[in-house]
Amino acid sequence: MPGPKKVPIHLKLIRGTVSPRASAAAAPNTAPGLPPLNAAPTPPQWMRNKSARAEWVRLAPILVANKLLTDGNVGLLGQLCAVHGYLVDIWQNGLKANAALVATYRALSNSLGLLDWNVSTAKPGNKFASNAFKQKRAP
């Protein structure tokens, strides 16, 4: 019987729970051939929303410090911050954000290594187990 799912190394680095042996053996979560950025880039010119720009200023140094931001995912950070700004505008106007928008925000956060988002599975003996999505295992 398999044990609990292993936590990715980049999440252990963020949490500060990585062992010295594991950190020496595993590289940070960077795309192949794309080294992590050394400094946080400035927000893009197209980003006009104040909340989105503030989120960029908050998140970019965190991602750089944890070696999660590369030239390849800077655009993804821009999308995450734009969605964040849009959500803040919705909530400040007393409206409710739809589930798709919140799920998009979470998926973008997960893609940047900010979340450990596991898809839940049905437990054995659950009469609704046949309705659950089947998880694909990584090769």
C-alpha beads as a LAMMPS data file, in Angstrom:
LAMMPS data file: protein, C-alpha beads

139 atoms
138 bonds

1 atom types
1 bond types

-500.0 500.0 xlo xhi
-500.0 500.0 ylo yhi
-500.0 500.0 zlo zhi

Masses

1 110.0

Atoms # bond

1 1 1 0.000 0.000 0.000
2 1 1 1.585 3.304 -1.029
3 1 1 2.223 5.987 1.544
4 1 1 1.257 9.635 1.389
5 1 1 1.996 11.620 -1.751
6 1 1 5.448 13.190 -1.705
7 1 1 5.607 16.971 -1.392
8 1 1 7.428 18.632 -4.339
9 1 1 10.864 20.051 -3.522
10 1 1 9.886 23.625 -4.437
11 1 1 7.114 23.582 -1.826
12 1 1 9.506 22.220 0.778
13 1 1 11.876 25.073 -0.061
14 1 1 9.113 27.650 0.411
15 1 1 7.992 26.071 3.699
16 1 1 11.564 25.675 4.934
17 1 1 11.135 21.952 5.598
18 1 1 13.578 20.572 3.047
19 1 1 16.426 18.428 4.344
20 1 1 20.002 19.396 3.361
21 1 1 20.456 16.067 1.566
22 1 1 17.272 16.496 -0.493
23 1 1 18.042 20.098 -1.411
24 1 1 21.492 19.102 -2.668
25 1 1 20.049 16.261 -4.744
26 1 1 17.104 18.121 -6.291
27 1 1 17.185 21.360 -8.222
28 1 1 14.481 24.019 -7.747
29 1 1 11.362 23.866 -9.940
30 1 1 12.701 25.569 -13.038
31 1 1 11.973 24.884 -16.667
32 1 1 14.725 23.024 -18.552
33 1 1 17.294 25.441 -19.908
34 1 1 15.749 28.466 -18.218
35 1 1 17.733 29.668 -15.234
36 1 1 15.863 31.433 -12.431
37 1 1 15.867 35.212 -12.485
38 1 1 18.222 37.006 -10.103
39 1 1 16.066 40.092 -9.599
40 1 1 12.353 40.782 -9.599
41 1 1 11.210 42.376 -12.872
42 1 1 9.043 45.488 -12.896
43 1 1 5.324 45.097 -13.634
44 1 1 4.473 45.209 -17.351
45 1 1 3.181 48.449 -18.877
46 1 1 -0.159 46.905 -19.837
47 1 1 -0.986 46.203 -16.189
48 1 1 -3.019 49.247 -15.155
49 1 1 -5.002 47.819 -12.243
50 1 1 -3.589 49.089 -8.929
51 1 1 -4.305 45.864 -7.069
52 1 1 -2.700 43.801 -9.831
53 1 1 0.454 45.928 -9.754
54 1 1 0.594 45.681 -5.948
55 1 1 0.298 41.884 -6.198
56 1 1 3.160 41.843 -8.726
57 1 1 5.330 43.896 -6.380
58 1 1 4.454 41.497 -3.538
59 1 1 4.839 38.176 -5.388
60 1 1 7.778 38.758 -7.746
61 1 1 10.432 39.036 -4.981
62 1 1 9.022 35.929 -3.245
63 1 1 9.235 33.905 -6.459
64 1 1 12.748 35.192 -7.220
65 1 1 13.968 34.406 -3.686
66 1 1 12.699 30.832 -4.031
67 1 1 14.087 30.479 -7.573
68 1 1 10.626 29.863 -9.042
69 1 1 10.550 32.786 -11.491
70 1 1 12.190 32.354 -14.905
71 1 1 11.973 34.196 -18.212
72 1 1 9.535 31.494 -19.285
73 1 1 6.924 32.104 -16.606
74 1 1 7.016 35.886 -16.174
75 1 1 3.946 36.110 -18.421
76 1 1 2.194 33.599 -16.177
77 1 1 2.924 35.858 -13.209
78 1 1 1.374 38.746 -15.155
79 1 1 -1.763 36.712 -15.805
80 1 1 -1.984 35.705 -12.148
81 1 1 -1.685 39.321 -11.014
82 1 1 -4.259 40.495 -13.582
83 1 1 -6.765 37.896 -12.368
84 1 1 -6.003 38.924 -8.777
85 1 1 -6.683 42.572 -9.621
86 1 1 -9.957 41.645 -11.316
87 1 1 -11.033 39.580 -8.296
88 1 1 -10.225 42.449 -5.934
89 1 1 -12.339 44.816 -8.058
90 1 1 -15.244 42.361 -7.942
91 1 1 -15.027 41.952 -4.177
92 1 1 -14.599 45.683 -3.512
93 1 1 -17.842 46.356 -5.395
94 1 1 -19.693 43.890 -3.177
95 1 1 -20.144 41.320 -5.927
96 1 1 -19.357 37.618 -5.904
97 1 1 -16.705 36.087 -8.122
98 1 1 -17.738 33.033 -10.095
99 1 1 -16.120 29.681 -9.412
100 1 1 -14.357 29.574 -12.782
101 1 1 -12.484 32.797 -12.039
102 1 1 -11.416 31.612 -8.592
103 1 1 -10.352 28.241 -10.036
104 1 1 -8.324 30.055 -12.698
105 1 1 -6.571 32.057 -9.996
106 1 1 -5.781 28.887 -8.049
107 1 1 -4.562 27.058 -11.164
108 1 1 -2.240 29.937 -12.072
109 1 1 -0.941 30.036 -8.491
110 1 1 -0.339 26.306 -8.609
111 1 1 1.473 26.600 -11.951
112 1 1 3.915 29.054 -10.384
113 1 1 4.573 26.689 -7.484
114 1 1 2.668 28.699 -4.880
115 1 1 0.147 25.960 -4.012
116 1 1 0.205 22.221 -3.553
117 1 1 -3.141 21.657 -5.226
118 1 1 -4.109 18.009 -5.153
119 1 1 -7.219 16.785 -6.898
120 1 1 -9.332 14.940 -4.364
121 1 1 -10.307 11.361 -5.050
122 1 1 -13.202 9.296 -3.768
123 1 1 -12.460 7.027 -0.833
124 1 1 -13.122 3.273 -1.148
125 1 1 -16.661 2.322 -0.184
126 1 1 -18.083 5.696 -1.233
127 1 1 -21.352 5.145 -3.121
128 1 1 -20.514 8.166 -5.315
129 1 1 -17.026 6.886 -6.210
130 1 1 -18.054 6.168 -9.802
131 1 1 -18.705 9.921 -10.273
132 1 1 -15.133 10.943 -9.371
133 1 1 -12.628 12.022 -12.011
134 1 1 -9.882 9.513 -12.656
135 1 1 -6.435 10.894 -11.899
136 1 1 -3.699 10.394 -14.437
137 1 1 -0.387 9.307 -13.017
138 1 1 2.776 10.971 -14.191
139 1 1 5.156 8.608 -16.014

Bonds

1 1 1 2
2 1 2 3
3 1 3 4
4 1 4 5
5 1 5 6
6 1 6 7
7 1 7 8
8 1 8 9
9 1 9 10
10 1 10 11
11 1 11 12
12 1 12 13
13 1 13 14
14 1 14 15
15 1 15 16
16 1 16 17
17 1 17 18
18 1 18 19
19 1 19 20
20 1 20 21
21 1 21 22
22 1 22 23
23 1 23 24
24 1 24 25
25 1 25 26
26 1 26 27
27 1 27 28
28 1 28 29
29 1 29 30
30 1 30 31
31 1 31 32
32 1 32 33
33 1 33 34
34 1 34 35
35 1 35 36
36 1 36 37
37 1 37 38
38 1 38 39
39 1 39 40
40 1 40 41
41 1 41 42
42 1 42 43
43 1 43 44
44 1 44 45
45 1 45 46
46 1 46 47
47 1 47 48
48 1 48 49
49 1 49 50
50 1 50 51
51 1 51 52
52 1 52 53
53 1 53 54
54 1 54 55
55 1 55 56
56 1 56 57
57 1 57 58
58 1 58 59
59 1 59 60
60 1 60 61
61 1 61 62
62 1 62 63
63 1 63 64
64 1 64 65
65 1 65 66
66 1 66 67
67 1 67 68
68 1 68 69
69 1 69 70
70 1 70 71
71 1 71 72
72 1 72 73
73 1 73 74
74 1 74 75
75 1 75 76
76 1 76 77
77 1 77 78
78 1 78 79
79 1 79 80
80 1 80 81
81 1 81 82
82 1 82 83
83 1 83 84
84 1 84 85
85 1 85 86
86 1 86 87
87 1 87 88
88 1 88 89
89 1 89 90
90 1 90 91
91 1 91 92
92 1 92 93
93 1 93 94
94 1 94 95
95 1 95 96
96 1 96 97
97 1 97 98
98 1 98 99
99 1 99 100
100 1 100 101
101 1 101 102
102 1 102 103
103 1 103 104
104 1 104 105
105 1 105 106
106 1 106 107
107 1 107 108
108 1 108 109
109 1 109 110
110 1 110 111
111 1 111 112
112 1 112 113
113 1 113 114
114 1 114 115
115 1 115 116
116 1 116 117
117 1 117 118
118 1 118 119
119 1 119 120
120 1 120 121
121 1 121 122
122 1 122 123
123 1 123 124
124 1 124 125
125 1 125 126
126 1 126 127
127 1 127 128
128 1 128 129
129 1 129 130
130 1 130 131
131 1 131 132
132 1 132 133
133 1 133 134
134 1 134 135
135 1 135 136
136 1 136 137
137 1 137 138
138 1 138 139
